[in-house]
Amino acid sequence: MDIISTTIGSYPRPEWFREYLRRLEGLQKEGKKEIERDRYRDALAQVMNEQLNSGIRLFTDGQLIWQDFLCYLCTKIEGFEMSGLIRYFDNNVYYRMPVAKEKLERNKDIILEEFKLAKEIQPETKAVISCFTIAELSKDEFYGNKKEFVMAIADIMNQEAKKLAENGARYIQIDEPSLLYAKKEDLEIAREAVKVIRRGIEAKFFLATYFRDAERIFPEILEFPVDVIGLDFVEGYEKNLELLNEYRIEKEIQAGIVDGRNTKMESSEEVRKKIDNIIDRLNTETLYISPNTGLEFLPYQKASEKLRVMCNSIDHR
């Protein structure tokens, strides 16, 4: 089995870049002041080289200018306005809630330029978008219908994904932690949204879930039109192993096996055991191994150490 090390999305900002952003416009910026391209590229190169030196094979750009977690995407979509601070899931961090005030439209690129810069540094880079989750984290004051709201976002993400693929994106990850909290009747809306997002696009699509086990969305998630399903084997280790036992999963798995929210360091033995237990329950030829969440919850040095332990555990099985 080919075991490919990857990251979920976010990475801690280098301290010098964090200070630069503070000086530029504070942590709650809306993109109205230009970030110097050279400064951003230097920070991007630093975090991608950290990933490389840790042993990562499939990279992400670290989301270094995403100030509102996944809702950063909404700041680039016409029709959204950013409002008050809301707690981000069960983390001690906050995001500005997007409010849909009018018809949502993609009048400019969302993450395309960030992706292109990242791909110049590391060709094997995974682009990260979202749909159902940003709808769940937002407030709709325009559509008045959940399905219409989600599908409007899905159509915009399809437009963006097409541009990403045209510019060399071979891997596109759709981050959907809110799926794990969704009502059963909403899963069909989310599935249709993913179908819309990948329509007409030649790329490998990942569906990433995290912050808890996936029991609530099985077996429905197996019908989502994606190539790789991301599961959290930290917060939901035992239950997700049971799900691998119970269901014959033909899709590839992205297994989050080190804790992206806790500074406690896993041992190589612990990580290897997790990998072996997952492999024993799979029928596919490829397994993606990653932290269970983005790493921006950790100090910069701890993130690098976590990735090294993870990658060394793969190499020394």
GUGUVO-944349 format. One record per residue (C-alpha): x, y, z; residue in three letters. Coordinates in steps of 0.25 Angstrom, whole numbers. Example, Ala and Ser with C-alpha at 12.3 -4.5 7.8 and 13.67 -1.06 7.14 Angstrom:
+-------+-------+-------+-----+
|     x |     y |     z |  aa |
+-------+-------+-------+-----+
|    49 |   -18 |    31 | Ala |
|    55 |    -4 |    29 | Ser |
+-------+-------+-------+-----+
This chain:
+-------+-------+-------+-----+
|     x |     y |     z |  aa |
+-------+-------+-------+-----+
|     0 |     0 |     0 | Met |
|     5 |    14 |    -4 | Asp |
|     4 |    23 |     9 | Ile |
|     4 |    37 |     5 | Ile |
|     7 |    48 |    16 | Ser |
|    -1 |    61 |    15 | Thr |
|    -7 |    72 |    23 | Thr |
|   -21 |    76 |    25 | Ile |
|   -20 |    91 |    22 | Gly |
|   -16 |   102 |    32 | Ser |
|    -2 |   103 |    38 | Tyr |
|     3 |   113 |    49 | Pro |
|     8 |   126 |    43 | Arg |
|    23 |   129 |    45 | Pro |
|    24 |   139 |    56 | Glu |
|    30 |   150 |    47 | Trp |
|    18 |   148 |    38 | Phe |
|     8 |   149 |    49 | Arg |
|    14 |   162 |    54 | Glu |
|    14 |   167 |    39 | Tyr |
|    -1 |   164 |    38 | Leu |
|    -3 |   171 |    51 | Arg |
|     4 |   184 |    47 | Arg |
|    -3 |   184 |    34 | Leu |
|   -17 |   183 |    38 | Glu |
|   -19 |   175 |    50 | Gly |
|   -24 |   161 |    51 | Leu |
|   -38 |   164 |    47 | Gln |
|   -35 |   169 |    33 | Lys |
|   -44 |   169 |    21 | Glu |
|   -34 |   169 |    11 | Gly |
|   -36 |   184 |     8 | Lys |
|   -21 |   187 |    10 | Lys |
|   -11 |   179 |     1 | Glu |
|    -2 |   169 |     6 | Ile |
|    12 |   170 |     0 | Glu |
|    13 |   159 |   -10 | Arg |
|    28 |   156 |    -7 | Asp |
|    25 |   156 |     8 | Arg |
|    14 |   146 |     6 | Tyr |
|    22 |   138 |    -3 | Arg |
|    33 |   137 |     7 | Asp |
|    24 |   132 |    18 | Ala |
|    18 |   122 |     9 | Leu |
|    31 |   117 |     5 | Ala |
|    35 |   116 |    19 | Gln |
|    23 |   107 |    23 | Val |
|    23 |    99 |    11 | Met |
|    38 |    96 |    13 | Asn |
|    35 |    92 |    28 | Glu |
|    25 |    82 |    22 | Gln |
|    35 |    77 |    12 | Leu |
|    46 |    76 |    23 | Asn |
|    36 |    68 |    32 | Ser |
|    34 |    58 |    21 | Gly |
|    21 |    62 |    15 | Ile |
|    18 |    58 |     1 | Arg |
|     5 |    65 |    -2 | Leu |
|     5 |    79 |     2 | Phe |
|    -5 |    90 |     6 | Thr |
|    -2 |   105 |     6 | Asp |
|    -4 |   107 |    21 | Gly |
|   -16 |   117 |    19 | Gln |
|    -7 |   128 |    24 | Leu |
|   -16 |   139 |    21 | Ile |
|   -29 |   132 |    25 | Trp |
|   -34 |   141 |    37 | Gln |
|   -47 |   134 |    39 | Asp |
|   -44 |   120 |    37 | Phe |
|   -53 |   114 |    26 | Leu |
|   -61 |   126 |    25 | Cys |
|   -50 |   134 |    19 | Tyr |
|   -55 |   128 |     6 | Leu |
|   -68 |   137 |     9 | Cys |
|   -60 |   150 |     9 | Thr |
|   -57 |   147 |    -6 | Lys |
|   -71 |   145 |   -10 | Ile |
|   -80 |   156 |   -14 | Glu |
|   -93 |   157 |    -6 | Gly |
|   -87 |   153 |     8 | Phe |
|   -84 |   163 |    19 | Glu |
|   -76 |   159 |    31 | Met |
|   -82 |   162 |    44 | Ser |
|   -80 |   159 |    59 | Gly |
|   -70 |   148 |    65 | Leu |
|   -75 |   134 |    67 | Ile |
|   -68 |   122 |    74 | Arg |
|   -62 |   113 |    64 | Tyr |
|   -68 |    99 |    67 | Phe |
|   -62 |    95 |    81 | Asp |
|   -49 |   103 |    80 | Asn |
|   -45 |   115 |    88 | Asn |
|   -44 |   123 |    75 | Val |
|   -54 |   132 |    68 | Tyr |
|   -58 |   135 |    54 | Tyr |
|   -67 |   147 |    48 | Arg |
|   -80 |   141 |    44 | Met |
|   -83 |   143 |    29 | Pro |
|   -97 |   148 |    26 | Val |
|  -103 |   146 |    12 | Ala |
|  -110 |   160 |     9 | Lys |
|  -112 |   158 |    -6 | Glu |
|  -110 |   148 |   -17 | Lys |
|   -96 |   141 |   -16 | Leu |
|   -87 |   143 |   -28 | Glu |
|   -72 |   140 |   -31 | Arg |
|   -68 |   153 |   -37 | Asn |
|   -53 |   150 |   -34 | Lys |
|   -44 |   139 |   -31 | Asp |
|   -45 |   133 |   -17 | Ile |
|   -32 |   125 |   -14 | Ile |
|   -27 |   123 |   -29 | Leu |
|   -15 |   133 |   -27 | Glu |
|   -11 |   127 |   -14 | Glu |
|   -11 |   113 |   -20 | Phe |
|    -3 |   117 |   -32 | Lys |
|     8 |   123 |   -23 | Leu |
|     8 |   110 |   -14 | Ala |
|     9 |   102 |   -27 | Lys |
|    21 |   109 |   -31 | Glu |
|    28 |   105 |   -18 | Ile |
|    22 |    91 |   -17 | Gln |
|    16 |    85 |   -30 | Pro |
|     8 |    74 |   -22 | Glu |
|    -1 |    84 |   -15 | Thr |
|   -15 |    81 |   -10 | Lys |
|   -25 |    93 |   -12 | Ala |
|   -35 |    94 |     0 | Val |
|   -50 |    99 |    -2 | Ile |
|   -63 |    97 |     6 | Ser |
|   -78 |    98 |     3 | Cys |
|   -88 |    92 |    13 | Phe |
|   -79 |    96 |    25 | Thr |
|   -78 |   111 |    21 | Ile |
|   -93 |   111 |    19 | Ala |
|   -95 |   105 |    33 | Glu |
|   -86 |   115 |    39 | Leu |
|   -93 |   127 |    32 | Ser |
|  -106 |   134 |    33 | Lys |
|  -115 |   134 |    21 | Asp |
|  -123 |   147 |    20 | Glu |
|  -126 |   146 |     5 | Phe |
|  -130 |   132 |     0 | Tyr |
|  -139 |   128 |    11 | Gly |
|  -137 |   113 |     7 | Asn |
|  -126 |   104 |    12 | Lys |
|  -124 |    96 |    -1 | Lys |
|  -124 |   109 |   -10 | Glu |
|  -114 |   115 |    -1 | Phe |
|  -104 |   103 |    -1 | Val |
|  -106 |   101 |   -16 | Met |
|  -102 |   116 |   -18 | Ala |
|   -89 |   114 |   -11 | Ile |
|   -87 |   100 |   -18 | Ala |
|   -88 |   107 |   -32 | Asp |
|   -78 |   118 |   -28 | Ile |
|   -68 |   107 |   -23 | Met |
|   -70 |    99 |   -36 | Asn |
|   -66 |   112 |   -43 | Gln |
|   -54 |   113 |   -34 | Glu |
|   -50 |    99 |   -35 | Ala |
|   -51 |    99 |   -50 | Lys |
|   -41 |   111 |   -50 | Lys |
|   -32 |   103 |   -40 | Leu |
|   -32 |    91 |   -49 | Ala |
|   -29 |    99 |   -61 | Glu |
|   -17 |   104 |   -54 | Asn |
|   -11 |    91 |   -50 | Gly |
|   -19 |    86 |   -37 | Ala |
|   -19 |    71 |   -38 | Arg |
|   -24 |    70 |   -23 | Tyr |
|   -36 |    78 |   -18 | Ile |
|   -41 |    76 |    -3 | Gln |
|   -55 |    80 |     1 | Ile |
|   -54 |    83 |    16 | Asp |
|   -67 |    79 |    23 | Glu |
|   -66 |    78 |    38 | Pro |
|   -81 |    82 |    39 | Ser |
|   -85 |    69 |    32 | Leu |
|   -82 |    62 |    45 | Leu |
|   -93 |    70 |    53 | Tyr |
|  -103 |    70 |    41 | Ala |
|  -117 |    65 |    41 | Lys |
|  -120 |    53 |    33 | Lys |
|  -129 |    61 |    23 | Glu |
|  -117 |    71 |    21 | Asp |
|  -108 |    60 |    16 | Leu |
|  -115 |    59 |     3 | Glu |
|  -113 |    74 |     1 | Ile |
|   -98 |    73 |     4 | Ala |
|   -97 |    61 |    -6 | Arg |
|  -103 |    69 |   -17 | Glu |
|   -94 |    81 |   -14 | Ala |
|   -82 |    73 |   -15 | Val |
|   -87 |    67 |   -29 | Lys |
|   -89 |    82 |   -33 | Val |
|   -75 |    86 |   -28 | Ile |
|   -68 |    75 |   -36 | Arg |
|   -76 |    76 |   -49 | Arg |
|   -68 |    76 |   -61 | Gly |
|   -54 |    76 |   -54 | Ile |
|   -43 |    66 |   -55 | Glu |
|   -37 |    65 |   -42 | Ala |
|   -36 |    56 |   -29 | Lys |
|   -46 |    61 |   -19 | Phe |
|   -45 |    59 |    -4 | Phe |
|   -56 |    61 |     6 | Leu |
|   -50 |    65 |    19 | Ala |
|   -57 |    63 |    33 | Thr |
|   -51 |    66 |    46 | Tyr |
|   -54 |    69 |    61 | Phe |
|   -62 |    56 |    64 | Arg |
|   -65 |    42 |    59 | Asp |
|   -73 |    40 |    46 | Ala |
|   -84 |    31 |    51 | Glu |
|   -95 |    41 |    49 | Arg |
|   -92 |    41 |    34 | Ile |
|   -90 |    27 |    31 | Phe |
|   -93 |    20 |    21 | Pro |
|   -98 |    33 |    14 | Glu |
|   -84 |    39 |    12 | Ile |
|   -80 |    27 |     4 | Leu |
|   -90 |    32 |    -7 | Glu |
|   -83 |    45 |    -8 | Phe |
|   -76 |    47 |   -21 | Pro |
|   -62 |    48 |   -16 | Val |
|   -50 |    40 |   -18 | Asp |
|   -44 |    41 |    -3 | Val |
|   -52 |    42 |    10 | Ile |
|   -44 |    49 |    21 | Gly |
|   -47 |    43 |    35 | Leu |
|   -43 |    48 |    49 | Asp |
|   -35 |    36 |    56 | Phe |
|   -32 |    45 |    68 | Val |
|   -45 |    50 |    73 | Glu |
|   -52 |    38 |    67 | Gly |
|   -42 |    27 |    67 | Tyr |
|   -50 |    15 |    72 | Glu |
|   -63 |    19 |    66 | Lys |
|   -57 |    21 |    52 | Asn |
|   -49 |     8 |    53 | Leu |
|   -63 |     1 |    55 | Glu |
|   -68 |     8 |    43 | Leu |
|   -57 |     3 |    35 | Leu |
|   -60 |   -11 |    40 | Asn |
|   -75 |   -10 |    38 | Glu |
|   -75 |    -4 |    24 | Tyr |
|   -67 |    -9 |    11 | Arg |
|   -61 |     5 |     7 | Ile |
|   -56 |     5 |    -7 | Glu |
|   -52 |    20 |    -7 | Lys |
|   -38 |    24 |    -2 | Glu |
|   -37 |    29 |    12 | Ile |
|   -30 |    41 |    18 | Gln |
|   -27 |    37 |    32 | Ala |
|   -24 |    48 |    42 | Gly |
|   -16 |    41 |    53 | Ile |
|    -8 |    52 |    60 | Val |
|   -15 |    63 |    69 | Asp |
|   -15 |    76 |    62 | Gly |
|   -21 |    83 |    74 | Arg |
|   -13 |    78 |    86 | Asn |
|     2 |    80 |    88 | Thr |
|     4 |    67 |    95 | Lys |
|    14 |    59 |    85 | Met |
|    10 |    45 |    80 | Glu |
|    20 |    34 |    81 | Ser |
|    24 |    28 |    68 | Ser |
|    19 |    14 |    73 | Glu |
|     6 |    20 |    76 | Glu |
|     5 |    26 |    62 | Val |
|    10 |    13 |    55 | Arg |
|    -1 |     5 |    63 | Lys |
|   -12 |    14 |    58 | Lys |
|    -7 |    13 |    43 | Ile |
|    -6 |    -2 |    44 | Asp |
|   -20 |    -3 |    50 | Asn |
|   -26 |     5 |    39 | Ile |
|   -18 |    -2 |    28 | Ile |
|   -24 |   -15 |    33 | Asp |
|   -38 |   -10 |    30 | Arg |
|   -36 |    -5 |    16 | Leu |
|   -36 |   -11 |     2 | Asn |
|   -30 |     1 |    -5 | Thr |
|   -16 |     2 |   -11 | Glu |
|   -14 |    16 |    -5 | Thr |
|   -15 |    22 |     9 | Leu |
|   -14 |    37 |    12 | Tyr |
|    -8 |    40 |    26 | Ile |
|   -10 |    54 |    32 | Ser |
|   -12 |    62 |    45 | Pro |
|   -27 |    61 |    49 | Asn |
|   -29 |    76 |    47 | Thr |
|   -22 |    88 |    42 | Gly |
|   -10 |    91 |    50 | Leu |
|   -12 |   106 |    53 | Glu |
|   -17 |   103 |    67 | Phe |
|    -2 |    99 |    71 | Leu |
|    10 |   107 |    73 | Pro |
|    19 |   108 |    61 | Tyr |
|    30 |    98 |    66 | Gln |
|    20 |    88 |    71 | Lys |
|    13 |    87 |    57 | Ala |
|    27 |    83 |    51 | Ser |
|    30 |    73 |    62 | Glu |
|    16 |    67 |    60 | Lys |
|    18 |    65 |    45 | Leu |
|    32 |    59 |    47 | Arg |
|    27 |    49 |    57 | Val |
|    15 |    45 |    47 | Met |
|    24 |    44 |    35 | Cys |
|    35 |    36 |    42 | Asn |
|    25 |    27 |    47 | Ser |
|    21 |    24 |    32 | Ile |
|    35 |    22 |    28 | Asp |
|    39 |    13 |    39 | His |
|    27 |     3 |    39 | Arg |
+-------+-------+-------+-----+
